[in-house]
Amino acid sequence: MATVEAHQDCSATTAEQLLGRRVRYQKHKPGRHLSVERLPKESVQIETVHRFGCRIVFNDGMIVMENAPTVMERGGRIALLLATGEELYLLTE
C-alpha cells in the first residue's frame, strides 16, 4: 500500500491543527519514539496537544511522540511521520 507521503497533492499541517478533529486509529509502524499504547481502537476526539521540549503529547498521554512529526492529510487519512521512520495513520470521521 502506498504511503500518504507518496502523493504530491497532500497538505502538510502541524500537530496542533489536529485539535478538535475526530479520528480513528488505522495502523502504525512502531518504534521507541512513538507510544500508542493508550490509543483506543474506536473513534476519539483530539482534545489537547502539548509540547514539552521535543516531545508532543496528545490527549494527556493517549499518543506520545518523542519528536515533532510531519503531519500530512489526504482523502480523510492523516499520517504522522517521524524522522526516525516511525509512522502513525489515523482516519478522520
BASEFI-686156 format. One line per 5 residues: number of its first residue (from 1); their letters; for each residue x, y, z of N, C-alpha, C. Coordinates in pm, whole numbers, plus 32768, in hexadecimal, padded with zeros to 4 digits. Each point is the difference from the previous one (the first is absolute). Example, Ala and Ser with C-alpha at 12.3 -4.5 7.8 and 13.67 -1.06 7.14 Angstrom:
! BASEFI-686156
1	AS	8527:7DC7:830C:7FA7:8077:8000:805A:8078:8000 | 7FDD:8069:7FB8:8052:8077:8006:7FB3:806D:8049
END
This chain:
! BASEFI-686156
1	MATVE	8054:7F8B:8000:7FAC:8075:8000:8059:807C:8000 | 7FDF:8060:7FAF:804F:807C:7FF7:7FEA:8054:807D | 806A:8041:802D:7FF1:8057:8074:7FC9:8086:7FD6 | 7FD0:804A:8061:7FC6:8082:7FE3:8067:805E:7FC3 | 807E:7FF9:802D:8063:805D:7FCE:8025:7FE8:7F6E
6	AHQDC	7FD7:7F91:7FC9:801F:7FE4:7F75:7FAD:8053:7F9F | 7F98:803F:8031:7FA8:804F:7FAA:8028:8093:8006 | 8002:8043:7F91:802D:808A:7FFD:7F94:8063:8022 | 7F82:7FD8:8001:7F96:8060:801E:7FDA:7FFD:8094 | 805A:7FD7:8057:7FE9:7FFF:8090:8009:808D:8036
11	SATTA	7FBB:8018:806E:8011:807F:8044:8048:7FE5:8083 | 8070:8044:8014:804C:7FF1:807B:7FC4:805D:8069 | 8000:7FD5:807B:7FC8:804E:806C:8052:7FE7:807D | 7FDA:803D:806E:8046:7FEA:807F:7FA7:7FAE:805C | 803D:7FC7:8065:7FB6:7FAD:805F:7F92:8050:8044
16	EQLLG	8016:807F:801C:7F9D:8053:8043:7F81:8013:7FAC | 800C:7FF5:7F7E:7F8B:8011:7FAB:7FA3:7F87:8002 | 8026:7F98:8047:7FA9:7F8B:8010:7F9D:8012:8074 | 8012:806B:804E:7FA5:8019:8071:7F6F:8006:7FD2 | 7FAA:7FBC:804A:7F72:7FFF:7FE2:7FD7:7F99:7F97
21	RRVRY	805E:7FC0:7FC1:7FE2:7F9C:7F99:7FDA:7F7C:8041 | 7FA1:7FBC:7FC6:7FDA:7F7A:802C:8047:7F9D:7FA6 | 8050:7FA7:803C:8052:7FA3:7FB2:7FF0:7F72:8036 | 8028:7FA2:7FAC:7FFE:7F72:8026:8086:7FC4:7FD6 | 8039:7FAE:8058:807F:7FBE:7FE4:7FF3:7FA8:7F84
26	QKHKP	8063:8006:7FA9:8003:7FA7:7F8D:8074:7F9C:800D | 807B:8034:800A:8074:7FA9:8010:8077:8055:8028 | 806C:7FBE:8028:807A:8049:801D:8079:7FA8:7FE7 | 806F:8041:7FE8:8081:7FBD:7FF3:804A:8020:8082 | 8011:7F9D:8057:8031:801B:8088:8095:8020:8007
31	GRHLS	8025:8030:8074:808B:801F:801F:8006:8038:808D | 8074:8029:802A:800C:802D:808A:7FDE:8093:8014 | 7FE5:804B:7F96:7FE0:808E:800B:7F6B:801C:7FF3 | 7FAF:7F99:7FF3:7F70:800F:7FEE:7FB8:7F9E:805C | 7FA8:8034:8054:7FB2:7FAB:805A:7F6B:8014:7FE4
36	VERLP	7FBE:7F92:7FDC:7F70:8004:7FE6:7FB6:7F99:8057 | 803F:7FD7:806D:7FC6:7F99:8055:7F78:8026:8038 | 7FE9:8080:801A:7F82:802E:8039:7F9B:802C:7F96 | 8021:7FF3:7F82:7FA8:802B:7F94:7F91:7F98:7FEA | 7F81:8027:8016:7F93:7FA0:7FED:7FEA:7FE2:7F6C
41	KESVQ	7FC5:7F8E:7FE4:7FE5:7FD7:7F75:7F83:8046:7FC8 | 7FAA:8035:8058:7F8B:8048:7FD0:8022:8092:7FE8 | 7FA2:804B:7FCD:8016:808E:7FE1:8018:804F:8081 | 8057:8063:7FF3:8020:8057:8072:8019:808D:7FCA | 7FDE:8063:804F:8016:808A:7FD8:8086:802F:803A
46	IETVH	804E:8046:7FAE:807E:803A:802F:7FDB:807E:804F | 8010:7FFB:8082:7FD7:806F:8056:8075:8056:802E | 8075:7FC4:8010:8075:804D:802C:807D:7FD4:7FB4 | 8055:8061:7FE5:8084:7FE8:7FC6:8062:8054:8052 | 805B:7FBD:8045:8062:8047:8052:808C:7FE1:7FCE
51	RFGCR	8056:8066:8003:808C:7FEF:7FDD:8053:8012:807E | 8058:7FA0:8017:805F:8005:806F:808A:7FEC:7FC4 | 8043:806D:7FDD:807E:7FF6:7FB7:7FE5:7FC5:7F77 | 803F:7F92:7FE1:7FE9:7FBB:7F80:7F87:7FA4:8005 | 7FD3:7FDA:8076:7F93:7FA0:800F:7F79:8041:7FE5
56	IVFND	7FAA:7FB8:7FBA:7F76:802B:7FE7:7FA3:7F98:803C | 7F9F:8030:804D:7FA2:7FA7:8046:7F72:8026:7FD7 | 7FB6:7FA0:7FCB:7F74:8014:7FDB:7FA7:7FC8:806E | 7F96:8048:8021:7F9B:7FD4:8061:803D:7FC5:807F | 8058:804D:803E:803B:7FDB:8081:803E:7F75:8001
61	GMIVM	8046:7FDD:7F96:804B:7F83:7FFC:7FC6:7F93:7FAA | 7F92:801A:7FBC:7FC5:7F9B:7FA8:8063:7FDD:7F90 | 8041:8066:7FC9:806B:7FEF:7F9C:8076:8053:8030 | 8075:7FC4:8002:807A:8049:8028:8068:7FED:7F93 | 8038:8070:7FD3:8069:7FFE:7F9A:8078:8049:8037
66	ENAPT	8075:7FC5:7FF0:807A:803D:8033:8032:8073:7FAA | 7FD6:8006:7F84:8028:806A:7FA4:7F84:8035:7FBB | 8008:807C:7FD3:7F90:803A:7FB7:7FEF:7FB7:7F7B | 7F89:7FD1:7FE2:7FEB:7FB8:7F82:7FE1:805D:7F8C | 8014:7FCD:7F8A:7FC9:803F:7F89:7F72:7FCB:7FF6
71	VMERG	7F9F:805A:7FF6:7F74:7FD8:7FFC:7FCB:801A:7F74 | 7FCC:7F98:7FC2:7FCA:800D:7F79:7F73:7FC8:7FFD | 7FAC:803F:7FB0:7F75:7FD4:7FF6:7FD9:7FF5:7F6E | 7FBC:7F93:7FE2:7FD0:7FEC:7F77:7F89:7FA1:8003 | 7F94:802A:7FC8:7F8C:7FA9:7FF0:7FCD:7FC2:8080
76	GRIAL	7FFB:804D:806C:7FCB:7FCB:807C:8063:7FAB:8050 | 807D:8000:7FD7:8067:7FB2:8045:806E:805F:802E | 8023:7FF8:807F:8069:8053:8039:8079:7FA8:801C | 8073:802E:7FD4:807D:7FB9:801A:8058:8058:8058 | 802E:7FC8:8070:8061:8043:8055:8083:7FB6:7FEB
81	LLATG	8060:8042:7FC2:807C:7FC0:7FD6:8074:803A:8050 | 8049:7FAB:8047:8073:802B:804D:807F:7FED:7FAF | 8064:8051:801B:8080:7FF6:7FBA:8044:7F7A:801A | 7FDB:7FBB:806A:803A:7F7E:8023:7FC9:7F8E:7FAB | 7F9C:801D:7FAC:7FC4:7F99:7FAD:7F7F:7FC9:803A
86	EELYL	7FDF:8026:807A:7F82:7FD3:803C:7F8D:804E:7FC2 | 7F8D:7FC0:7FF8:7F8C:803B:7FBF:7F81:7FDD:804C | 7FA0:805C:8000:7F7D:7FE7:8039:7F9A:8031:7F9C | 7FA0:7FAA:7FDF:7F98:8022:7FA1:7F79:8001:8047 | 7FB5:806E:7FEB:7F7D:8011:803A:7F9C:801E:7F91
91	LTE	7F84:7FD7:8015:7F93:8022:7FA4:7FAB:806C:8040 | 7FDA:8065:7FB3:7FA9:806A:8035:7F70:7FD6:7FF1 | 7FB0:8031:805B:7F70:7FDE:7FFB:7FAE:807D:8004
END
